[in-house]
């Protein structure tokens, strides 16, 4: 898997992803603590709303940005997005009201919705071989897991010596480092339409990736699995701070450690997936991951009813690990399906569509996890487990309806 790091272009982009996501991980912890300080009695609701705002930016900005910036150099697009994220990150420590958090989060995530699909569309051009690309997908998943493992652990250490709002300055450093690394990298040029082929109108370009997903039977199951991941993941990300602080009366460091447990599960799965995908089909791996995260979410009420905090927190950490394993098993192979099913010139649009459509699911599950959680964590966990289970069944049904001619494309 590490062989792909011998490619100097990919190596620099991978390092850029690591430093940016490390900073983002610090912001994830800091944001939860910030909203708890602003409104302790409704921390879950405020955080759920802030994360819903984040999803609004992801859903609507990604396809529009992909269409609007299609002719610009991809390096310039990514550097510009990093600079916007840097400015927002260093502004967050100075907010004093919830609405200010919502505005800044929207701008920050709009920039991320521009950066991430652009980054994803570059990798297939740098690593054309499928085995190398699969390794890159797993490494990319590991980089995302640094946000959930190393960053919270780093946050837990930093919180011993600095206030929680200072973590946002670490986020700014991460985005600055990412911009420097991207600037130092020479990227392949985009594929452009052939001479004589008219360029699509803006509206058609904005819809192109979504249309590709909906018209390709082998990609439709991914849409349902996105909802399964969002249902389980929303509970973990929204309610971890409430479970640690309110249910079990623990400190800020426990919030970071529980989030780290979720990331550890995802990281372990990502390391194993290149080998696993040589023996098992994408469909088997992705459906198996969805079943696992559904079952783990359904068992959360048992952990919350534990007689002692140590027992409850241990069980919660174990369930968070299982959710992380399922999460990575579902999400990591998606790039392989897109790369096989979509022409090279449409990769940016397709990745932007996946980014937008997957986060549309989070747009629904984040507020549900936050608002329903204010009534009952048990009811919320069971409801979201039900959503994940139904989405998994729908995905399995859609794959059964995939034409035989497309089975090779989706790994069935």
TORPAPA-771959 format. One record per residue (C-alpha): x, y, z. Coordinates in Angstrom, 2 decimals. Layout:
# TORPAPA-771959
+---------+---------+---------+
|      px |      py |      pz |
+---------+---------+---------+
|       X |       Y |       Z |
...
+---------+---------+---------+
//
This chain:
# TORPAPA-771959
+---------+---------+---------+
|      px |      py |      pz |
+---------+---------+---------+
|    0.00 |    0.00 |    0.00 |
|    2.83 |    2.40 |    0.81 |
|    4.42 |    1.87 |   -2.61 |
|    2.27 |    4.65 |   -4.10 |
|    4.12 |    7.15 |   -1.90 |
|    7.12 |    6.73 |   -4.21 |
|    5.18 |    8.89 |   -6.67 |
|    6.39 |   12.41 |   -5.74 |
|    3.22 |   14.20 |   -6.88 |
|    0.93 |   11.90 |   -4.95 |
|    3.24 |   11.99 |   -1.92 |
|    3.00 |   15.79 |   -1.65 |
|   -0.77 |   15.77 |   -2.10 |
|   -1.10 |   13.06 |    0.51 |
|    0.95 |   15.10 |    2.96 |
|   -1.22 |   18.12 |    2.17 |
|   -4.29 |   16.05 |    2.97 |
|   -2.79 |   14.86 |    6.25 |
|   -1.89 |   18.30 |    7.59 |
|   -5.23 |   19.81 |    6.54 |
|   -7.22 |   17.01 |    8.12 |
|   -5.17 |   17.10 |   11.29 |
|   -6.19 |   20.72 |   11.63 |
|   -9.79 |   19.85 |   10.80 |
|   -9.75 |   17.23 |   13.55 |
|   -8.71 |   19.86 |   16.07 |
|  -11.60 |   22.03 |   14.85 |
|  -14.07 |   19.14 |   15.28 |
|  -13.19 |   18.83 |   18.97 |
|  -13.02 |   22.59 |   19.47 |
|  -16.39 |   23.17 |   17.81 |
|  -18.15 |   20.70 |   20.11 |
|  -16.62 |   22.35 |   23.17 |
|  -17.35 |   25.85 |   21.84 |
|  -21.06 |   25.21 |   21.39 |
|  -21.18 |   23.56 |   24.81 |
|  -19.79 |   26.77 |   26.29 |
|  -22.23 |   28.95 |   24.32 |
|  -25.32 |   26.91 |   25.27 |
|  -24.68 |   24.02 |   27.72 |
|  -28.36 |   23.13 |   27.97 |
|  -28.77 |   22.66 |   24.23 |
|  -25.28 |   21.71 |   23.08 |
|  -26.52 |   18.77 |   21.00 |
|  -29.10 |   20.91 |   19.24 |
|  -26.65 |   23.74 |   18.49 |
|  -23.99 |   21.33 |   17.25 |
|  -26.55 |   19.45 |   15.18 |
|  -27.64 |   22.72 |   13.56 |
|  -24.03 |   23.78 |   12.92 |
|  -23.31 |   20.45 |   11.27 |
|  -26.52 |   20.76 |    9.24 |
|  -25.26 |   24.15 |    8.00 |
|  -22.03 |   22.39 |    7.06 |
|  -24.01 |   19.87 |    5.04 |
|  -26.01 |   22.60 |    3.27 |
|  -22.71 |   24.04 |    2.05 |
|  -21.49 |   20.61 |    0.96 |
|  -24.70 |   19.68 |   -0.86 |
|  -25.19 |   22.88 |   -2.83 |
|  -21.68 |   24.25 |   -3.27 |
|  -19.85 |   21.13 |   -4.52 |
|  -21.65 |   20.68 |   -7.88 |
|  -21.83 |   24.44 |   -8.46 |
|  -18.13 |   24.90 |   -7.72 |
|  -17.19 |   21.96 |   -9.96 |
|  -19.14 |   23.55 |  -12.82 |
|  -18.00 |   27.13 |  -12.22 |
|  -14.31 |   26.29 |  -11.78 |
|  -14.07 |   23.55 |  -14.41 |
|  -11.70 |   25.58 |  -16.60 |
|   -9.40 |   26.84 |  -13.84 |
|   -6.13 |   25.09 |  -12.89 |
|   -6.87 |   22.56 |  -10.18 |
|   -3.86 |   23.63 |   -8.14 |
|   -5.13 |   27.21 |   -7.99 |
|   -8.60 |   26.00 |   -6.97 |
|   -7.23 |   23.94 |   -4.08 |
|   -4.86 |   26.64 |   -2.83 |
|   -7.62 |   29.25 |   -2.92 |
|   -9.91 |   26.97 |   -0.95 |
|   -7.20 |   26.39 |    1.66 |
|   -6.67 |   30.13 |    2.13 |
|  -10.39 |   30.72 |    2.70 |
|  -10.46 |   27.90 |    5.26 |
|   -7.43 |   29.39 |    7.00 |
|   -9.11 |   32.79 |    7.40 |
|  -12.31 |   31.28 |    8.78 |
|  -10.50 |   28.98 |   11.23 |
|   -8.64 |   31.83 |   12.91 |
|  -11.92 |   33.78 |   13.20 |
|  -13.85 |   31.09 |   15.10 |
|  -12.23 |   31.71 |   18.53 |
|  -13.76 |   35.19 |   18.58 |
|  -17.44 |   34.26 |   18.12 |
|  -19.86 |   34.81 |   20.97 |
|  -23.23 |   33.72 |   19.57 |
|  -24.55 |   30.62 |   17.84 |
|  -25.54 |   32.42 |   14.62 |
|  -21.94 |   33.55 |   14.15 |
|  -20.84 |   29.93 |   14.36 |
|  -23.37 |   29.00 |   11.67 |
|  -22.16 |   31.70 |    9.25 |
|  -18.48 |   30.87 |    9.64 |
|  -19.10 |   27.13 |    9.38 |
|  -20.97 |   27.68 |    6.10 |
|  -18.05 |   29.61 |    4.59 |
|  -15.50 |   27.10 |    5.87 |
|  -17.36 |   24.12 |    4.49 |
|  -18.12 |   25.82 |    1.18 |
|  -14.36 |   26.06 |    0.72 |
|  -14.00 |   22.38 |    1.70 |
|  -16.73 |   21.47 |   -0.79 |
|  -14.55 |   23.08 |   -3.45 |
|  -11.25 |   21.56 |   -2.30 |
|  -12.17 |   17.92 |   -1.68 |
|  -13.81 |   16.89 |   -5.01 |
|  -11.02 |   18.69 |   -6.87 |
|   -8.43 |   16.75 |   -4.86 |
|  -10.28 |   13.47 |   -5.50 |
|  -10.45 |   14.07 |   -9.24 |
|   -6.68 |   14.58 |   -9.46 |
|   -5.68 |   11.21 |   -7.96 |
|   -6.89 |    8.94 |  -10.84 |
|   -4.83 |   11.07 |  -13.27 |
|   -1.72 |   10.68 |  -11.10 |
|   -2.18 |    6.94 |  -10.43 |
|   -3.77 |    5.29 |  -13.50 |
|   -3.19 |    1.69 |  -12.33 |
|   -6.12 |    0.17 |  -10.39 |
|   -4.00 |   -1.44 |   -7.67 |
|   -2.13 |    1.81 |   -7.04 |
|   -5.40 |    3.74 |   -7.07 |
|   -6.93 |    1.31 |   -4.56 |
|   -3.91 |    1.84 |   -2.29 |
|   -4.36 |    5.58 |   -2.66 |
|   -8.02 |    5.29 |   -1.65 |
|   -7.03 |    3.39 |    1.48 |
|   -4.32 |    5.93 |    2.30 |
|   -6.83 |    8.71 |    1.77 |
|   -9.19 |    6.96 |    4.17 |
|   -6.32 |    6.73 |    6.67 |
|   -5.72 |   10.45 |    6.27 |
|   -9.36 |   11.14 |    7.09 |
|   -9.02 |    8.88 |   10.11 |
|   -6.19 |   11.04 |   11.40 |
|   -8.90 |   13.63 |   11.91 |
|  -10.71 |   11.16 |   14.16 |
|   -7.73 |    9.53 |   15.92 |
|   -4.54 |   11.56 |   16.12 |
|   -6.19 |   14.97 |   16.08 |
|   -8.48 |   14.28 |   19.07 |
|   -5.56 |   12.74 |   20.93 |
|   -3.48 |   15.81 |   20.14 |
|   -6.44 |   17.94 |   21.22 |
|   -6.63 |   16.07 |   24.53 |
|   -2.95 |   16.88 |   25.18 |
|   -3.26 |   20.51 |   24.11 |
|   -6.33 |   21.02 |   26.30 |
|   -4.10 |   20.40 |   29.30 |
|   -2.18 |   23.62 |   28.58 |
|   -4.37 |   25.84 |   26.34 |
|   -8.07 |   26.81 |   26.23 |
|  -10.30 |   24.96 |   23.79 |
|  -10.65 |   27.97 |   21.46 |
|   -6.88 |   27.93 |   20.85 |
|   -7.36 |   24.66 |   18.94 |
|   -8.79 |   26.66 |   16.04 |
|   -5.37 |   28.26 |   15.48 |
|   -3.98 |   24.74 |   15.04 |
|   -6.62 |   24.27 |   12.37 |
|   -5.35 |   27.38 |   10.60 |
|   -1.80 |   26.05 |   10.66 |
|   -3.02 |   22.83 |    9.02 |
|   -4.69 |   24.68 |    6.15 |
|   -1.62 |   26.87 |    5.66 |
|    0.59 |   23.78 |    5.44 |
|   -1.76 |   22.19 |    2.92 |
|   -1.65 |   25.29 |    0.71 |
|    2.16 |   25.36 |    0.74 |
|    2.39 |   21.69 |   -0.26 |
|   -0.16 |   22.04 |   -3.07 |
|    1.64 |   25.13 |   -4.43 |
|    4.86 |   23.11 |   -4.65 |
|    3.20 |   20.36 |   -6.72 |
|    2.84 |   20.19 |  -10.51 |
|   -0.49 |   18.56 |  -11.38 |
|   -1.59 |   16.90 |  -14.64 |
|   -3.77 |   19.05 |  -16.87 |
|   -7.50 |   18.37 |  -17.00 |
|   -8.98 |   16.50 |  -19.92 |
|  -10.81 |   19.04 |  -22.06 |
|  -13.56 |   18.56 |  -24.65 |
|  -12.35 |   17.76 |  -28.16 |
|  -12.20 |   20.50 |  -30.75 |
|  -15.56 |   21.16 |  -32.30 |
|  -17.50 |   19.77 |  -29.31 |
|  -19.54 |   22.58 |  -27.74 |
|  -19.07 |   23.18 |  -24.04 |
|  -22.02 |   22.32 |  -21.78 |
|  -24.03 |   25.24 |  -20.42 |
|  -23.36 |   26.01 |  -16.75 |
|  -26.61 |   24.48 |  -15.50 |
|  -25.99 |   21.25 |  -17.39 |
|  -22.41 |   21.08 |  -16.07 |
|  -23.71 |   21.54 |  -12.52 |
|  -26.15 |   18.64 |  -12.97 |
|  -23.84 |   16.41 |  -14.97 |
|  -22.33 |   14.37 |  -12.12 |
|  -25.67 |   13.82 |  -10.39 |
|  -27.24 |   12.70 |  -13.67 |
|  -24.37 |   10.25 |  -14.15 |
|  -25.03 |    8.73 |  -10.74 |
|  -28.75 |    8.39 |  -11.31 |
|  -28.39 |    6.97 |  -14.83 |
|  -25.74 |    4.37 |  -13.93 |
|  -27.36 |    1.31 |  -12.28 |
|  -24.03 |    0.20 |  -10.80 |
|  -23.68 |    3.49 |   -8.89 |
|  -27.22 |    3.75 |   -7.52 |
|  -26.59 |    1.40 |   -4.55 |
|  -23.92 |    3.86 |   -3.39 |
|  -26.63 |    6.46 |   -2.86 |
|  -28.46 |    4.20 |   -0.38 |
|  -25.25 |    3.24 |    1.44 |
|  -24.44 |    6.93 |    1.86 |
|  -27.59 |    7.19 |    3.99 |
|  -26.60 |    4.19 |    6.12 |
|  -23.21 |    5.76 |    6.90 |
|  -24.78 |    9.14 |    7.62 |
|  -27.32 |    7.66 |   10.05 |
|  -24.72 |    5.92 |   12.21 |
|  -22.06 |    8.58 |   11.82 |
|  -24.38 |   11.44 |   12.77 |
|  -25.14 |    9.88 |   16.13 |
|  -21.44 |    9.41 |   16.85 |
|  -20.39 |   12.92 |   15.85 |
|  -23.32 |   14.82 |   17.37 |
|  -23.96 |   12.96 |   20.60 |
|  -20.46 |   11.90 |   21.72 |
|  -20.01 |   15.16 |   23.62 |
|  -23.41 |   14.70 |   25.33 |
|  -22.74 |   11.06 |   26.21 |
|  -19.33 |   11.84 |   27.69 |
|  -20.20 |   15.09 |   29.47 |
|  -23.84 |   14.60 |   30.53 |
|  -24.64 |   10.87 |   30.53 |
|  -21.38 |    9.73 |   32.17 |
|  -20.23 |   13.04 |   33.73 |
|  -16.74 |   13.00 |   32.20 |
|  -14.41 |   15.80 |   31.10 |
|  -13.40 |   17.19 |   27.72 |
|  -10.61 |   14.64 |   27.25 |
|  -13.13 |   11.77 |   27.22 |
|  -14.92 |   13.38 |   24.27 |
|  -11.66 |   13.31 |   22.31 |
|  -10.90 |    9.71 |   23.32 |
|  -14.32 |    8.41 |   22.25 |
|  -13.99 |   10.13 |   18.87 |
|  -10.52 |    8.61 |   18.61 |
|  -12.01 |    5.14 |   19.14 |
|  -14.31 |    5.67 |   16.17 |
|  -11.36 |    6.75 |   14.05 |
|   -9.27 |    3.80 |   15.20 |
|  -11.86 |    1.37 |   13.87 |
|  -11.98 |    3.16 |   10.54 |
|   -8.19 |    3.27 |   10.33 |
|   -7.85 |   -0.44 |   10.99 |
|  -10.37 |   -1.22 |    8.25 |
|   -8.63 |    1.10 |    5.78 |
|   -5.30 |   -0.65 |    6.34 |
|   -6.88 |   -4.04 |    5.68 |
|   -9.05 |   -3.07 |    2.69 |
|   -6.47 |   -3.31 |   -0.17 |
|   -5.92 |   -6.95 |    0.79 |
|   -9.61 |   -7.58 |    1.46 |
|  -10.66 |   -6.13 |   -1.91 |
|   -8.36 |   -8.56 |   -3.70 |
|  -10.42 |  -11.43 |   -2.26 |
|  -13.90 |   -9.97 |   -1.90 |
|  -16.06 |   -7.89 |   -4.20 |
|  -16.82 |   -4.25 |   -3.51 |
|  -20.47 |   -5.16 |   -3.07 |
|  -19.74 |   -7.74 |   -0.36 |
|  -17.37 |   -5.43 |    1.52 |
|  -19.65 |   -2.40 |    1.36 |
|  -22.84 |   -4.25 |    2.34 |
|  -20.99 |   -6.03 |    5.14 |
|  -19.76 |   -2.70 |    6.47 |
|  -23.29 |   -1.26 |    6.35 |
|  -24.67 |   -4.22 |    8.31 |
|  -21.94 |   -3.82 |   10.94 |
|  -22.52 |   -0.11 |   11.55 |
|  -26.28 |   -0.70 |   11.68 |
|  -25.96 |   -3.34 |   14.38 |
|  -23.50 |   -1.23 |   16.38 |
|  -25.86 |    1.74 |   16.35 |
|  -28.75 |   -0.45 |   17.46 |
|  -26.76 |   -1.59 |   20.51 |
|  -26.06 |    1.92 |   21.80 |
|  -29.04 |    1.91 |   24.25 |
|  -27.45 |   -1.04 |   26.07 |
|  -24.26 |    0.95 |   26.62 |
|  -26.18 |    3.99 |   27.85 |
|  -28.00 |    1.91 |   30.46 |
|  -24.79 |    0.46 |   31.94 |
|  -24.78 |    0.51 |   35.79 |
|  -21.30 |    2.07 |   36.04 |
|  -19.66 |    4.81 |   33.93 |
|  -16.54 |    2.74 |   33.30 |
|  -18.59 |   -0.11 |   31.87 |
|  -20.77 |    2.19 |   29.79 |
|  -17.84 |    4.14 |   28.37 |
|  -15.97 |    0.94 |   27.52 |
|  -18.96 |   -0.42 |   25.64 |
|  -19.53 |    2.91 |   23.87 |
|  -15.87 |    2.96 |   22.77 |
|  -16.23 |   -0.59 |   21.43 |
|  -19.36 |    0.32 |   19.49 |
|  -17.67 |    3.43 |   18.12 |
|  -14.84 |    1.20 |   16.84 |
|  -17.37 |   -1.04 |   15.05 |
|  -19.10 |    1.96 |   13.51 |
|  -15.70 |    3.16 |   12.29 |
|  -14.93 |   -0.22 |   10.68 |
|  -18.26 |   -0.26 |    8.88 |
|  -17.90 |    3.36 |    7.86 |
|  -14.54 |    2.76 |    6.13 |
|  -15.72 |   -0.49 |    4.54 |
|  -18.60 |    1.36 |    2.88 |
|  -16.84 |    4.55 |    1.83 |
|  -13.34 |    3.49 |    0.76 |
|  -14.29 |    1.40 |   -2.33 |
|  -16.60 |    4.08 |   -3.76 |
|  -13.78 |    5.74 |   -5.71 |
|  -13.12 |    2.45 |   -7.54 |
|  -16.73 |    2.27 |   -8.68 |
|  -16.74 |    5.87 |   -9.88 |
|  -13.41 |    5.49 |  -11.68 |
|  -14.60 |    2.40 |  -13.58 |
|  -18.05 |    3.70 |  -14.41 |
|  -17.30 |    7.28 |  -15.46 |
|  -15.23 |    8.70 |  -18.33 |
|  -12.04 |   10.52 |  -17.36 |
|  -13.37 |   13.91 |  -18.47 |
|  -16.37 |   13.49 |  -16.12 |
|  -14.44 |   12.42 |  -13.01 |
|  -14.46 |   15.86 |  -11.37 |
|  -18.22 |   16.15 |  -11.87 |
|  -18.82 |   12.61 |  -10.61 |
|  -16.72 |   13.07 |   -7.48 |
|  -18.46 |   16.39 |   -6.83 |
|  -21.81 |   14.61 |   -7.20 |
|  -20.82 |   11.87 |   -4.76 |
|  -19.60 |   14.54 |   -2.35 |
|  -22.88 |   16.44 |   -2.69 |
|  -25.26 |   13.46 |   -2.62 |
|  -23.54 |   11.75 |    0.30 |
|  -23.64 |   14.92 |    2.34 |
|  -27.30 |   15.43 |    1.48 |
|  -27.85 |   12.35 |    3.66 |
|  -25.87 |   13.98 |    6.48 |
|  -28.00 |   17.08 |    6.04 |
|  -30.97 |   14.98 |    7.13 |
|  -29.35 |   12.84 |    9.82 |
|  -27.36 |   15.57 |   11.62 |
|  -30.41 |   17.58 |   12.75 |
|  -32.31 |   14.38 |   13.56 |
|  -29.43 |   13.23 |   15.77 |
|  -29.25 |   16.63 |   17.45 |
|  -32.91 |   17.52 |   17.91 |
|  -34.26 |   14.03 |   18.64 |
|  -31.30 |   13.45 |   20.95 |
|  -32.53 |   16.30 |   23.11 |
|  -35.59 |   14.15 |   23.85 |
|  -33.99 |   10.71 |   24.25 |
|  -30.62 |    9.28 |   23.26 |
|  -32.08 |    5.78 |   23.29 |
|  -34.89 |    6.65 |   20.88 |
|  -32.44 |    8.51 |   18.66 |
|  -30.03 |    5.56 |   18.45 |
|  -32.82 |    3.11 |   17.60 |
|  -34.36 |    5.45 |   15.02 |
|  -31.03 |    6.01 |   13.25 |
|  -30.24 |    2.30 |   13.37 |
|  -33.58 |    1.70 |   11.66 |
|  -32.72 |    4.22 |    8.95 |
|  -29.32 |    2.59 |    8.41 |
|  -30.90 |   -0.87 |    8.21 |
|  -33.51 |    0.20 |    5.66 |
|  -30.85 |    1.92 |    3.57 |
|  -28.71 |   -1.23 |    3.61 |
|  -31.63 |   -3.38 |    2.44 |
|  -32.41 |   -0.89 |   -0.33 |
|  -28.80 |   -0.97 |   -1.49 |
|  -28.79 |   -4.78 |   -1.61 |
|  -32.02 |   -4.71 |   -3.64 |
|  -30.62 |   -2.13 |   -6.08 |
|  -27.50 |   -4.24 |   -6.61 |
|  -29.65 |   -7.28 |   -7.39 |
|  -31.34 |   -5.23 |  -10.12 |
|  -28.02 |   -4.19 |  -11.65 |
|  -27.73 |   -5.56 |  -15.22 |
|  -25.34 |   -8.49 |  -15.59 |
|  -23.34 |   -6.48 |  -18.12 |
|  -22.44 |   -3.99 |  -15.37 |
|  -21.47 |   -6.55 |  -12.72 |
|  -17.82 |   -6.33 |  -13.60 |
|  -17.92 |   -2.58 |  -13.20 |
|  -19.23 |   -2.71 |   -9.66 |
|  -17.29 |   -5.73 |   -8.50 |
|  -20.36 |   -7.96 |   -8.14 |
+---------+---------+---------+
//
